[in-house]
Structure formats: structure tokens, C-alpha cells
Amino acid sequence: MAKSKTEVAAVPGEETKALAAIPADLVQHAGQGTQNLGKEDARPPRLMICQSGSPQRKPDDPKEIEGLRELDLFNDLTGEIYGRGPLRFVVVLCLGARHIEFNPMEDGGGVKDYDVKPGDPRTQFTTDQASGERVKPVATKFYDYVVWLPDYSDVVALSMKSTQLKVAMRLNGLLMSALKIPGAGVVPNPPSWARTFELGTAMEKDAQYSWGNFTLKSVGITEEETRSICAGLAQQWSQKNIIIERDQEEAENSGM
């Protein structure tokens, strides 16, 4: 059973002090011992929202995280609970959009096709011939990112799908916009880690369902020390084939 951590998050701006406290030998021998890990080995943990049906909040489930509440953000590998935010993050890599087809739940669920190509009929809306109603695509669209959490020193994968795509499009727009530096000028094409964002959660509802969704806020230019960290992480992760785990819960909620 995963346990939630109780450490207090670092105060923003404290990264420099933390780096200075790192033992010199760990910096000197950085990367040694992992030289033979291949590109297929890069599977970052996921930053996720706890939904009402998430296995992490069900008693006696192997994935249970004690203390996790609905709408909490959490690390699905370490069990770290980040709460409802605001959670600061910096985008290290934008992995772009991907369509994934899940098996029907009556067939056991799970991923059927990890890489449905753009333009494939499975990515398109259709119309039910009997009812005339609009039918969602068979393949679910995801926007994926590798992000750095400066207050926790965590690298995690952030995925947005379905009802979260509006937030993803807003994030993409901010990442691609020019960066205005007061008193210095404009950077027309800044790196993804030039800005720091805050992620939170909120409940959304329609006529039939309710679910947790992300909220997004831009909080300004990323501190120089954090930019340096993210530049190094971007170089490291860009050399890998990054595989983001998809679980049964996503198969169940793929049509949300």
C-alpha cells in the first residue's frame, strides 16, 4: 500500500540553497551506473487527479494512497499527495498530441492501440445512424508533457485528455507566445521552461456526470536556477523514448 508523504514543500526560491546542500560526490558521479539503460526504459511517474472512482482512494486496493481525497493531485508512482494546489510546475518537454484506442470494457478494457495516426477514422466524430446523435471518436486524444515540480524536486508526466483539452490548448498557447521581460525586451521564441505555471483542480458537471478537471494559471518568468535545472532535464529526456503508462481507469473514462 502506498503511503502519502508528509514532508513540507520547499518554499519557492529555495532551490539554490537545496542545490548547495547536495553532497559533492553525488554531483561528481552523476549518471554513473545507469549508462546501459536504453531508450525504452523512460517511464516517468504520472501527475494525476484523484477522481471519485480512482483505485488510489479505495480501501484495500493495492494502489490505495492513505489520506488521498477526491480532486487531490498526486504522484501515481511515489504516492506523494500534492493536494488541490496551487502546484507550481515548469514544462520540460512538450510531447505533443497522441490518439490512443482503448478496448471496450466488455472485452476487459486496457489499451488496444497506443499510436492511432492523425486522420485515422478512429480519431473522428461520427453520427449514429439510428438516433442521429453525434458519437465521440473511438480513439481518445491526449496532450502529454514532461514537467518539473520545483517545490518537490519531482519530474512527472502530465497528461490531459477529453474535457481537459481546453486547458491543454491554453497551456500550449502560452508556451508558444513571446516572453516579455520587463525592462529588458521580448524573447520571441522562449524555451518551454521560461514560464512557471500553477496547476489546481475543480469539479465540473454535466447532466449525467461530475468529474475533476485541471485549472491553470501562469505565474511569471521561471527563476534562473530552475531554468538551469530544466534545461539539463530537457537534454536528458529528449534522448529517450518516453512511454506514459495508461491504466484501467483511463480505459473506463476514455469517453468522458
Buried (B, 14 or more C-beta within 10 A) or exposed (E): EBEBBEEEBBEEEEBEEEEEEEEEEEEEEEEEEEEEEEEEEBBBBBBBBBBEEBBBBEEEEEBBBEEBEBBBBBBBBBBBBBBBBBBBBBBBBBBEBBBBBBBEEEEEBEBBBEEBEEEBEBBEEEEEEEEEEEEEBBBBBBBBBBBBBBBBEBBBBBBBBBBBBEBBEBBBEBBEEEBEEEEEEEEEEBBBBBBBBBBBBEEEEEEEEEBBBBEBEBEEBBBEBBBBBBEEBBEBBEEBEBBBBBBBBBBBBBEB
